């Protein structure tokens, strides 16, 4: 075989190997970037969902403590948020959210409280019904730091 052919084949095969290596590196890099973007999007979606639930449930819990008027539509909205959590979140978050909704409904059927009653409640779970939910959310969102 002529040495010129040998050199040409070696150069072409080197170019092919270099091109394939470049293609593989690019593919791996883009795949990792797409995965990172997806995780960031999932985390933001969960944070928005948790924030909305905390705001709505806090408002409804306050209403349930102070008045006899709890709107069914507001409870349906809260249940819709919990259902969205069932799709996106861990079972611990969903369970904690269910517990908050049950507490709101139970509280709505109890007598209204006064500021004096509220002072006596300090230190009980009834003052911060979202504590367990918040901790479950923090643990759920922590998975995105390690990923």
DSSP file (Angstrom, degrees, kcal/mol; ACC not computed):
  #  RESIDUE AA STRUCTURE BP1 BP2  ACC     N-H-->O    O-->H-N    N-H-->O    O-->H-N    TCO  KAPPA ALPHA  PHI   PSI    X-CA   Y-CA   Z-CA
    1    1 A X              0   0    0      0, 0.0     2,-0.1     0, 0.0     0, 0.0   0.000 360.0 360.0 360.0 140.6    0.0    0.0    0.0
    2    2 A X     >  -     0   0    0      1,-0.1     4,-1.9     4,-0.0     3,-0.3  -0.455 360.0-131.6 -71.6 140.2    1.3    3.4   -0.9
    3    3 A X  H  > S+     0   0    0      1,-0.2     4,-2.4     2,-0.2     5,-0.2   0.784 106.4  61.2 -64.7 -26.4    2.3    5.6    2.1
    4    4 A X  H  > S+     0   0    0      2,-0.2     4,-2.3     1,-0.2    -1,-0.2   0.916 105.8  46.3 -66.0 -42.1    0.3    8.5    0.7
    5    5 A X  H  > S+     0   0    0     -3,-0.3     4,-2.9     2,-0.2     5,-0.2   0.919 111.4  52.2 -63.9 -42.2   -2.9    6.4    1.0
    6    6 A X  H  X S+     0   0    0     -4,-1.9     4,-2.2     1,-0.2    -2,-0.2   0.912 110.9  46.7 -60.9 -43.3   -2.0    5.3    4.4
    7    7 A X  H  X S+     0   0    0     -4,-2.4     4,-2.4     2,-0.2    -1,-0.2   0.901 112.9  49.7 -65.3 -41.6   -1.5    8.9    5.6
    8    8 A X  H  X S+     0   0    0     -4,-2.3     4,-2.6     2,-0.2    -2,-0.2   0.915 112.1  47.3 -65.4 -43.1   -4.7   10.0    4.0
    9    9 A X  H  X S+     0   0    0     -4,-2.9     4,-2.7     2,-0.2     5,-0.2   0.908 112.2  50.3 -65.5 -40.9   -6.7    7.2    5.6
   10   10 A X  H  X S+     0   0    0     -4,-2.2     4,-2.0    -5,-0.2    -2,-0.2   0.903 112.0  47.9 -62.9 -41.3   -5.1    8.0    9.0
   11   11 A X  H  X S+     0   0    0     -4,-2.4     4,-2.2     2,-0.2    -2,-0.2   0.922 113.4  47.4 -66.1 -43.9   -6.0   11.7    8.6
   12   12 A X  H  X S+     0   0    0     -4,-2.6     4,-2.4     2,-0.2    -2,-0.2   0.913 112.6  48.3 -64.4 -42.8   -9.6   10.9    7.7
   13   13 A X  H  X S+     0   0    0     -4,-2.7     4,-2.5     1,-0.2    -1,-0.2   0.877 110.7  52.1 -67.3 -35.1  -10.0    8.4   10.5
   14   14 A X  H  X S+     0   0    0     -4,-2.0     4,-2.5    -5,-0.2    -1,-0.2   0.903 109.9  49.0 -64.4 -40.5   -8.6   10.9   12.9
   15   15 A X  H  X S+     0   0    0     -4,-2.2     4,-2.6     2,-0.2    -2,-0.2   0.903 111.3  49.4 -64.8 -41.4  -11.0   13.5   11.7
   16   16 A X  H  X S+     0   0    0     -4,-2.4     4,-2.7     2,-0.2     5,-0.2   0.927 112.6  46.9 -64.0 -45.5  -13.9   11.1   12.1
   17   17 A X  H  X S+     0   0    0     -4,-2.5     4,-2.3     1,-0.2    -2,-0.2   0.917 113.7  48.8 -62.7 -43.9  -12.9   10.1   15.6
   18   18 A X  H  X S+     0   0    0     -4,-2.5     4,-2.3     2,-0.2    -2,-0.2   0.903 112.5  48.2 -62.7 -41.9  -12.4   13.8   16.5
   19   19 A X  H  X S+     0   0    0     -4,-2.6     4,-2.6     2,-0.2    -2,-0.2   0.912 112.2  48.1 -65.1 -43.6  -15.8   14.7   15.1
   20   20 A X  H  X S+     0   0    0     -4,-2.7     4,-2.6     2,-0.2    -2,-0.2   0.890 111.6  50.5 -65.1 -38.0  -17.6   11.9   16.9
   21   21 A X  H  X S+     0   0    0     -4,-2.3     4,-2.5     2,-0.2    -2,-0.2   0.920 111.6  47.8 -63.9 -44.0  -15.9   12.9   20.1
   22   22 A X  H  X S+     0   0    0     -4,-2.3     4,-2.3     2,-0.2    -2,-0.2   0.908 112.5  49.5 -63.0 -42.8  -17.0   16.5   19.7
   23   23 A X  H  X S+     0   0    0     -4,-2.6     4,-2.5     2,-0.2    -2,-0.2   0.919 112.0  47.9 -62.7 -44.8  -20.5   15.3   18.9
   24   24 A X  H  X S+     0   0    0     -4,-2.6     4,-2.5     2,-0.2     5,-0.2   0.910 112.1  49.0 -64.2 -43.0  -20.7   13.1   21.9
   25   25 A X  H  X S+     0   0    0     -4,-2.5     4,-2.3     1,-0.2    -1,-0.2   0.905 112.5  48.4 -64.0 -40.9  -19.3   15.8   24.2
   26   26 A X  H  X S+     0   0    0     -4,-2.3     4,-2.6     2,-0.2     5,-0.2   0.915 111.6  49.6 -64.6 -43.3  -21.8   18.3   22.9
   27   27 A X  H  X S+     0   0    0     -4,-2.5     4,-2.3     2,-0.2    -2,-0.2   0.919 112.4  47.1 -63.3 -44.2  -24.7   15.8   23.3
   28   28 A X  H  X S+     0   0    0     -4,-2.5     4,-2.3     2,-0.2    -1,-0.2   0.907 112.9  49.8 -63.7 -42.1  -23.7   15.0   26.9
   29   29 A X  H  X S+     0   0    0     -4,-2.3     4,-2.2    -5,-0.2    -2,-0.2   0.927 113.0  45.1 -64.3 -46.1  -23.4   18.7   27.7
   30   30 A X  H  X S+     0   0    0     -4,-2.6     4,-2.5     1,-0.2    -1,-0.2   0.868 111.8  53.1 -67.2 -35.8  -26.8   19.6   26.2
   31   31 A X  H  X S+     0   0    0     -4,-2.3     4,-2.1    -5,-0.2    -1,-0.2   0.918 110.3  47.0 -64.7 -42.7  -28.4   16.7   27.9
   32   32 A X  H  X S+     0   0    0     -4,-2.3     4,-2.3     2,-0.2    -2,-0.2   0.890 112.7  49.9 -65.9 -39.0  -27.0   17.8   31.3
   33   33 A X  H  X S+     0   0    0     -4,-2.2     4,-2.5     2,-0.2    -2,-0.2   0.908 110.1  49.8 -66.7 -41.3  -28.1   21.4   30.7
   34   34 A X  H  X S+     0   0    0     -4,-2.5     4,-2.2     2,-0.2    -2,-0.2   0.898 111.4  49.6 -63.5 -40.3  -31.6   20.3   29.7
   35   35 A X  H  X S+     0   0    0     -4,-2.1     4,-2.3     2,-0.2    -2,-0.2   0.906 110.7  49.8 -63.9 -42.4  -31.8   18.1   32.9
   36   36 A X  H  X S+     0   0    0     -4,-2.3     4,-2.2     1,-0.2    -2,-0.2   0.910 111.0  49.0 -63.5 -43.0  -30.7   21.1   35.0
   37   37 A X  H  X S+     0   0    0     -4,-2.5     4,-2.2     2,-0.2    -1,-0.2   0.880 110.5  51.4 -64.1 -38.1  -33.3   23.4   33.4
   38   38 A X  H  X S+     0   0    0     -4,-2.2     4,-2.6     2,-0.2    -2,-0.2   0.912 109.8  49.0 -65.8 -42.7  -36.0   20.8   34.0
   39   39 A X  H  X S+     0   0    0     -4,-2.3     4,-2.5     2,-0.2    -2,-0.2   0.905 111.2  49.8 -63.3 -41.6  -35.1   20.4   37.7
   40   40 A X  H  X S+     0   0    0     -4,-2.2     4,-2.3     2,-0.2    -1,-0.2   0.898 111.6  49.0 -63.9 -40.1  -35.1   24.2   38.1
   41   41 A X  H  X S+     0   0    0     -4,-2.2     4,-2.4     2,-0.2    -2,-0.2   0.915 111.4  48.9 -65.3 -43.5  -38.5   24.4   36.5
   42   42 A X  H  X S+     0   0    0     -4,-2.6     4,-2.3     2,-0.2    -2,-0.2   0.904 111.6  49.7 -62.1 -42.1  -39.9   21.6   38.7
   43   43 A X  H  X S+     0   0    0     -4,-2.5     4,-2.7     1,-0.2    -2,-0.2   0.925 111.6  47.7 -64.3 -44.6  -38.5   23.3   41.8
   44   44 A X  H  X S+     0   0    0     -4,-2.3     4,-2.4     2,-0.2    -1,-0.2   0.895 110.5  52.2 -63.6 -39.8  -40.0   26.7   40.9
   45   45 A X  H  X S+     0   0    0     -4,-2.4     4,-2.1     2,-0.2    -1,-0.2   0.918 112.3  45.5 -62.9 -43.3  -43.4   25.0   40.1
   46   46 A X  H  X S+     0   0    0     -4,-2.3     4,-3.0     2,-0.2     5,-0.2   0.908 110.8  52.9 -66.7 -41.8  -43.4   23.3   43.5
   47   47 A X  H  X S+     0   0    0     -4,-2.7     4,-2.5     1,-0.2    -2,-0.2   0.918 110.7  47.5 -60.6 -42.5  -42.3   26.5   45.3
   48   48 A X  H  X S+     0   0    0     -4,-2.4     4,-2.4     2,-0.2    -1,-0.2   0.916 113.1  48.8 -63.8 -42.6  -45.2   28.4   43.7
   49   49 A X  H  X S+     0   0    0     -4,-2.1     4,-2.2     2,-0.2    -2,-0.2   0.923 113.1  46.5 -63.3 -45.4  -47.7   25.7   44.6
   50   50 A X  H  X S+     0   0    0     -4,-3.0     4,-2.6     2,-0.2    -2,-0.2   0.900 111.8  51.3 -65.0 -41.1  -46.5   25.5   48.2
   51   51 A X  H  X S+     0   0    0     -4,-2.5     4,-2.5    -5,-0.2    -2,-0.2   0.928 110.7  48.4 -62.4 -44.6  -46.6   29.3   48.5
   52   52 A X  H  X S+     0   0    0     -4,-2.4     4,-2.6     1,-0.2     5,-0.2   0.906 112.1  49.4 -62.2 -41.7  -50.1   29.5   47.2
   53   53 A X  H  X S+     0   0    0     -4,-2.2     4,-3.0     2,-0.2     5,-0.3   0.920 110.7  49.6 -64.5 -43.4  -51.2   26.7   49.6
   54   54 A X  H  X S+     0   0    0     -4,-2.6     4,-2.1     1,-0.2     5,-0.2   0.924 113.6  46.3 -61.9 -44.2  -49.7   28.4   52.6
   55   55 A X  H  X S+     0   0    0     -4,-2.5     4,-2.0    -5,-0.2    -2,-0.2   0.941 117.2  42.3 -64.2 -47.6  -51.3   31.7   51.7
   56   56 A X  H  X S+     0   0    0     -4,-2.6     4,-2.6     1,-0.2     5,-0.2   0.924 116.2  46.8 -67.1 -45.2  -54.8   30.2   51.1
   57   57 A X  H  X S+     0   0    0     -4,-3.0     4,-2.6    -5,-0.2     5,-0.2   0.871 111.2  52.4 -68.8 -34.8  -54.7   27.9   54.0
   58   58 A X  H  X S+     0   0    0     -4,-2.1     4,-2.4    -5,-0.3    -1,-0.2   0.935 111.6  46.7 -62.8 -45.4  -53.5   30.6   56.4
   59   59 A X  H  X S+     0   0    0     -4,-2.0     4,-2.2    -5,-0.2    -2,-0.2   0.931 115.0  45.7 -62.5 -45.8  -56.3   32.9   55.3
   60   60 A X  H  X S+     0   0    0     -4,-2.6     4,-2.5     2,-0.2    -1,-0.2   0.873 111.4  52.1 -67.8 -36.5  -58.9   30.1   55.6
   61   61 A X  H  X S+     0   0    0     -4,-2.6     4,-2.2     2,-0.2    -1,-0.2   0.923 109.7  49.5 -65.5 -42.7  -57.6   29.0   59.0
   62   62 A X  H  X S+     0   0    0     -4,-2.4     4,-2.0     1,-0.2    -2,-0.2   0.906 112.1  48.4 -60.5 -42.0  -57.8   32.6   60.3
   63   63 A X  H  X S+     0   0    0     -4,-2.2     4,-2.5     1,-0.2     6,-0.2   0.903 110.1  51.7 -63.5 -41.3  -61.4   32.8   59.0
   64   64 A X  H  < S+     0   0    0     -4,-2.5    -2,-0.2     1,-0.2    -1,-0.2   0.858 111.5  47.8 -66.1 -34.5  -62.3   29.5   60.6
   65   65 A X  H  < S+     0   0    0     -4,-2.2    48,-2.2    -5,-0.2    -1,-0.2   0.893 121.7  33.2 -70.0 -39.6  -60.9   30.7   63.9
   66   66 A X  H  < S+     0   0    0     -4,-2.0     2,-0.3    46,-0.2    -2,-0.2   0.656 121.5  23.7 -98.6 -17.8  -62.7   34.1   63.9
   67   67 A X     <  -     0   0    0     -4,-2.5    -1,-0.0    -5,-0.2    46,-0.0  -0.919  62.9-124.8-144.9 170.0  -66.0   33.5   62.1
   68   68 A X  S    S+     0   0    0     -2,-0.3     2,-0.9     1,-0.1    -4,-0.1   0.428  82.4  99.2 -92.7  -0.5  -68.5   30.9   61.2
   69   69 A X        +     0   0    0     -6,-0.2     2,-0.5     2,-0.0    -2,-0.1  -0.782  38.3 159.2 -98.0 105.0  -68.3   31.8   57.5
   70   70 A X        -     0   0    0     -2,-0.9     2,-0.3    -6,-0.1   -10,-0.0  -0.989  35.8-133.7-120.0 120.2  -66.1   29.4   55.5
   71   71 A X     >  -     0   0    0     -2,-0.5     4,-1.6     1,-0.1     3,-0.3  -0.543   1.5-143.4 -78.2 133.6  -66.9   29.5   51.9
   72   72 A X  H  > S+     0   0    0     -2,-0.3     4,-2.4     1,-0.2     5,-0.2   0.885 102.0  58.6 -61.2 -39.0  -67.2   26.1   50.1
   73   73 A X  H  > S+     0   0    0      1,-0.2     4,-2.1     2,-0.2    -1,-0.2   0.870 103.2  52.3 -59.6 -37.3  -65.5   27.5   47.0
   74   74 A X  H  > S+     0   0    0     -3,-0.3     4,-2.0     2,-0.2    -1,-0.2   0.891 109.5  48.9 -66.1 -38.9  -62.4   28.4   49.1
   75   75 A X  H  X S+     0   0    0     -4,-1.6     4,-2.6     2,-0.2    -2,-0.2   0.883 108.9  53.0 -67.3 -37.0  -62.2   24.9   50.4
   76   76 A X  H  X S+     0   0    0     -4,-2.4     4,-2.2     2,-0.2    -2,-0.2   0.908 107.9  51.4 -63.5 -40.7  -62.6   23.5   46.9
   77   77 A X  H  X S+     0   0    0     -4,-2.1     4,-1.9     2,-0.2    -2,-0.2   0.913 110.1  49.5 -60.2 -42.7  -59.7   25.8   45.8
   78   78 A X  H  X S+     0   0    0     -4,-2.0     4,-2.1     1,-0.2    -2,-0.2   0.909 110.1  49.8 -64.2 -42.2  -57.6   24.4   48.7
   79   79 A X  H  X S+     0   0    0     -4,-2.6     4,-2.4     1,-0.2    -1,-0.2   0.853 107.2  55.6 -65.2 -33.4  -58.5   20.8   47.7
   80   80 A X  H  X S+     0   0    0     -4,-2.2     4,-2.0     2,-0.2    -1,-0.2   0.905 107.1  49.7 -64.6 -39.9  -57.5   21.6   44.1
   81   81 A X  H  X S+     0   0    0     -4,-1.9     4,-1.9     2,-0.2    -2,-0.2   0.909 110.3  50.2 -63.7 -41.4  -54.1   22.7   45.4
   82   82 A X  H  X S+     0   0    0     -4,-2.1     4,-1.8     1,-0.2    -2,-0.2   0.898 108.6  52.7 -63.2 -39.8  -53.7   19.5   47.4
   83   83 A X  H  X S+     0   0    0     -4,-2.4     4,-1.0     1,-0.2    -1,-0.2   0.884 107.2  51.5 -64.5 -37.9  -54.6   17.5   44.3
   84   84 A X  H  X S+     0   0    0     -4,-2.0     4,-1.9     1,-0.2     3,-0.5   0.881 107.3  54.3 -64.0 -36.6  -51.9   19.3   42.3
   85   85 A X  H  X S+     0   0    0     -4,-1.9     4,-3.3     1,-0.2    -2,-0.2   0.861  99.5  60.8 -65.2 -34.1  -49.5   18.4   45.1
   86   86 A X  H  < S+     0   0    0     -4,-1.8    -1,-0.2     1,-0.2    -2,-0.2   0.832 109.0  44.1 -61.2 -30.2  -50.4   14.7   44.7
   87   87 A X  H  < S+     0   0    0     -4,-1.0    -2,-0.2    -3,-0.5    -1,-0.2   0.892 128.6  23.4 -78.5 -41.7  -49.1   14.9   41.2
   88   88 A X  H  < S+     0   0    0     -4,-1.9    -2,-0.2     2,-0.1    -3,-0.2   0.753 111.4  63.4 -99.3 -27.7  -45.9   16.8   41.9
   89   89 A X  S  < S-     0   0    0     -4,-3.3     2,-0.1    -5,-0.2    48,-0.0  -0.388  81.0 -90.7-108.5 174.1  -44.9   16.3   45.5
   90   90 A X     >  -     0   0    0     46,-0.1     4,-2.0    -2,-0.1     3,-0.4  -0.351  40.9-109.3 -75.0 159.5  -43.9   13.6   47.9
   91   91 A X  H  > S+     0   0    0      1,-0.2     4,-2.6     2,-0.2     5,-0.2   0.823 118.0  60.1 -59.8 -30.7  -46.4   11.7   49.9
   92   92 A X  H  > S+     0   0    0      2,-0.2     4,-2.1     1,-0.2    -1,-0.2   0.907 106.2  46.1 -64.9 -40.9  -45.2   13.4   53.1
   93   93 A X  H  > S+     0   0    0     -3,-0.4     4,-2.4    43,-0.2    -2,-0.2   0.927 113.5  49.0 -65.9 -44.8  -46.1   16.8   51.6
   94   94 A X  H  X S+     0   0    0     -4,-2.0     4,-2.5     1,-0.2    -2,-0.2   0.906 111.4  49.2 -63.0 -42.2  -49.5   15.6   50.5
   95   95 A X  H  X S+     0   0    0     -4,-2.6     4,-2.2     2,-0.2    -1,-0.2   0.915 111.1  49.4 -63.6 -43.2  -50.3   14.1   53.9
   96   96 A X  H  X S+     0   0    0     -4,-2.1     4,-1.8     2,-0.2    37,-0.2   0.891 111.1  50.0 -63.9 -39.1  -49.3   17.3   55.7
   97   97 A X  H  X S+     0   0    0     -4,-2.4     4,-2.2     2,-0.2    -2,-0.2   0.910 109.2  51.6 -66.0 -41.9  -51.5   19.3   53.3
   98   98 A X  H  X S+     0   0    0     -4,-2.5     4,-2.5     1,-0.2    -2,-0.2   0.904 108.1  52.6 -59.2 -41.5  -54.4   17.0   53.9
   99   99 A X  H  X S+     0   0    0     -4,-2.2     4,-2.2     1,-0.2    -1,-0.2   0.886 108.1  50.8 -62.3 -39.6  -53.9   17.4   57.7
  100  100 A X  H  X S+     0   0    0     -4,-1.8     4,-2.3     2,-0.2    -1,-0.2   0.923 110.4  48.8 -64.6 -44.3  -54.0   21.2   57.3
  101  101 A X  H  X S+     0   0    0     -4,-2.2     4,-2.3     1,-0.2    -2,-0.2   0.919 111.2  50.1 -63.2 -42.9  -57.3   21.0   55.3
  102  102 A X  H  X S+     0   0    0     -4,-2.5     4,-2.7     1,-0.2    -1,-0.2   0.902 109.8  51.2 -61.4 -40.5  -58.9   18.7   57.9
  103  103 A X  H  X S+     0   0    0     -4,-2.2     4,-2.7     2,-0.2    -1,-0.2   0.898 109.0  50.9 -64.0 -40.3  -57.8   21.1   60.7
  104  104 A X  H  X S+     0   0    0     -4,-2.3     4,-1.8     2,-0.2    -2,-0.2   0.928 112.4  46.0 -62.5 -44.7  -59.4   24.0   58.9
  105  105 A X  H  X S+     0   0    0     -4,-2.3     4,-0.9     2,-0.2    -2,-0.2   0.923 114.2  48.1 -65.8 -43.6  -62.7   22.2   58.4
  106  106 A X  H >< S+     0   0    0     -4,-2.7     3,-0.8     1,-0.2     4,-0.4   0.916 111.1  51.1 -61.5 -43.5  -62.7   21.0   62.0
  107  107 A X  H >< S+     0   0    0     -4,-2.7     3,-1.2     1,-0.2    -1,-0.2   0.839 101.2  62.4 -64.5 -33.6  -61.9   24.5   63.3
  108  108 A X  H 3< S+     0   0    0     -4,-1.8    -1,-0.2     1,-0.3    -2,-0.2   0.806 104.1  48.8 -62.8 -28.7  -64.8   25.9   61.2
  109  109 A X  T << S+     0   0    0     -4,-0.9    -1,-0.3    -3,-0.8    -2,-0.2   0.488  98.2  85.7 -90.7  -3.6  -67.2   23.8   63.2
  110  110 A X  S <  S-     0   0    0     -3,-1.2     3,-0.1    -4,-0.4    -3,-0.0  -0.556  94.4 -84.3 -91.9 161.4  -65.8   24.9   66.6
  111  111 A X        -     0   0    0     -2,-0.2    -1,-0.1     1,-0.1   -44,-0.1  -0.287  53.9 -96.4 -62.3 150.6  -66.8   28.1   68.4
  112  112 A X        -     0   0    0    -46,-0.1     2,-0.3     1,-0.1   -46,-0.2  -0.260  41.0-130.8 -63.6 154.7  -65.0   31.3   67.4
  113  113 A X        -     0   0    0    -48,-2.2     2,-0.2    -3,-0.1    -1,-0.1  -0.741   9.7-141.9-109.8 158.9  -62.1   32.3   69.5
  114  114 A X     >  -     0   0    0     -2,-0.3     4,-2.2     1,-0.1     5,-0.1  -0.563  36.3 -98.7-105.2 174.5  -61.2   35.6   71.1
  115  115 A X  H  > S+     0   0    0      1,-0.2     4,-2.1     2,-0.2     5,-0.1   0.860 126.1  55.4 -62.7 -34.2  -57.8   37.2   71.5
  116  116 A X  H  > S+     0   0    0      2,-0.2     4,-1.5     1,-0.2    -1,-0.2   0.916 107.6  48.6 -63.6 -42.7  -57.7   35.9   75.0
  117  117 A X  H  > S+     0   0    0      1,-0.2     4,-1.5     2,-0.2    -2,-0.2   0.896 108.7  54.6 -62.1 -39.6  -58.2   32.4   73.7
  118  118 A X  H  X S+     0   0    0     -4,-2.2     4,-0.8     1,-0.2    -1,-0.2   0.894 103.9  54.2 -62.6 -39.8  -55.5   32.9   71.1
  119  119 A X  H >< S+     0   0    0     -4,-2.1     3,-0.5     1,-0.2    -1,-0.2   0.873 108.6  49.3 -62.3 -36.8  -53.0   33.9   73.8
  120  120 A X  H 3< S+     0   0    0     -4,-1.5    -1,-0.2     1,-0.2    -2,-0.2   0.772 106.2  57.8 -72.4 -25.5  -53.8   30.6   75.6
  121  121 A X  H >< S+     0   0    0     -4,-1.5     3,-2.2    -3,-0.2     6,-0.4   0.663  77.3 117.6 -78.3 -16.1  -53.3   28.7   72.4
  122  122 A X  T << S+     0   0    0     -4,-0.8     3,-0.1    -3,-0.5    -3,-0.0  -0.265  75.1  29.2 -57.9 133.3  -49.8   29.9   71.9
  123  123 A X  T 3  S+     0   0    0      1,-0.4    -1,-0.3     2,-0.0     2,-0.2   0.343 101.0 102.8  97.0  -5.6  -47.3   27.0   72.0
  124  124 A X  S X> S-     0   0    0     -3,-2.2     3,-1.2     1,-0.1     4,-0.8  -0.613  85.5-109.8-103.3 168.7  -49.9   24.5   70.6
  125  125 A X  T 34 S+     0   0    0      1,-0.2     6,-0.2    -2,-0.2    -1,-0.1   0.685 112.0  71.9 -70.6 -15.9  -50.1   23.2   67.1
  126  126 A X  T 34 S+     0   0    0      1,-0.2     3,-0.5    -5,-0.2    -1,-0.2   0.752  93.6  53.9 -72.1 -21.6  -53.3   25.1   66.6
  127  127 A X  T <4 S+     0   0    0     -3,-1.2     2,-0.3    -6,-0.4    -1,-0.2   0.861 122.7  26.6 -78.7 -35.5  -51.3   28.4   66.4
  128  128 A X    ><  +     0   0    0     -4,-0.8     3,-1.4     1,-0.1     4,-0.3  -0.646  68.3 161.2-125.7  74.6  -49.0   27.1   63.7
  129  129 A X  T 3  S+     0   0    0     -3,-0.5     4,-0.4    -2,-0.3     3,-0.2   0.641  73.7  59.3 -71.0 -10.9  -50.9   24.5   61.8
  130  130 A X  T 3> S+     0   0    0      1,-0.2     4,-3.1     2,-0.1    -1,-0.3   0.388  75.2  96.1 -97.1   3.5  -48.6   24.8   58.8
  131  131 A X  H <> S+     0   0    0     -3,-1.4     4,-2.4     2,-0.2     5,-0.2   0.948  88.1  42.3 -60.7 -50.9  -45.4   23.9   60.6
  132  132 A X  H  > S+     0   0    0     -4,-0.3     4,-2.3     1,-0.2    -1,-0.2   0.904 115.9  50.6 -63.3 -40.9  -45.5   20.2   59.7
  133  133 A X  H  > S+     0   0    0     -4,-0.4     4,-2.3   -37,-0.2    -2,-0.2   0.933 110.3  49.4 -61.3 -46.1  -46.5   21.1   56.1
  134  134 A X  H  X S+     0   0    0     -4,-3.1     4,-2.4     1,-0.2    -2,-0.2   0.895 110.9  49.5 -61.8 -41.5  -43.6   23.6   55.8
  135  135 A X  H  X S+     0   0    0     -4,-2.4     4,-2.2    -5,-0.2    -1,-0.2   0.898 110.6  50.1 -65.4 -39.8  -41.1   21.1   57.1
  136  136 A X  H  X S+     0   0    0     -4,-2.3     4,-2.2     2,-0.2   -43,-0.2   0.893 111.0  50.0 -65.1 -38.5  -42.3   18.5   54.6
  137  137 A X  H  X S+     0   0    0     -4,-2.3     4,-2.8     2,-0.2     5,-0.2   0.916 108.8  51.5 -64.9 -43.3  -42.0   21.1   51.8
  138  138 A X  H  X S+     0   0    0     -4,-2.4     4,-1.6     1,-0.2    -2,-0.2   0.923 111.7  47.0 -60.3 -44.1  -38.5   22.0   52.8
  139  139 A X  H  X S+     0   0    0     -4,-2.2     4,-0.7     1,-0.2    -1,-0.2   0.895 112.3  50.8 -64.0 -39.1  -37.5   18.3   52.8
  140  140 A X  H >< S+     0   0    0     -4,-2.2     3,-0.8     1,-0.2     4,-0.2   0.912 112.6  45.1 -64.9 -42.9  -39.1   17.9   49.4
  141  141 A X  H >< S+     0   0    0     -4,-2.8     3,-1.4     1,-0.2     4,-0.5   0.733  98.6  72.6 -74.0 -22.0  -37.3   20.9   47.9
  142  142 A X  H >X S+     0   0    0     -4,-1.6     3,-1.2     1,-0.3     4,-1.1   0.786  82.7  70.7 -62.7 -27.1  -34.0   19.8   49.4
  143  143 A X  H <X S+     0   0    0     -3,-0.8     4,-0.9    -4,-0.7    -1,-0.3   0.780  90.7  60.7 -62.0 -25.1  -33.9   17.0   46.9
  144  144 A X  H <4 S+     0   0    0     -3,-1.4    -1,-0.3    -4,-0.2    -2,-0.2   0.757  98.3  56.7 -76.1 -22.5  -33.2   19.6   44.2
  145  145 A X  H <4 S+     0   0    0     -3,-1.2    -1,-0.2    -4,-0.5    -2,-0.2   0.874 110.4  43.5 -71.8 -36.7  -30.0   20.7   45.9
  146  146 A X  H  <        0   0    0     -4,-1.1    -2,-0.2     1,-0.2    -1,-0.2   0.666 360.0 360.0 -83.9 -15.2  -28.6   17.2   45.8
  147  147 A X     <        0   0    0     -4,-0.9    -1,-0.2  -111,-0.0    -2,-0.1   0.493 360.0 360.0 -81.8 360.0  -29.6   16.5   42.2
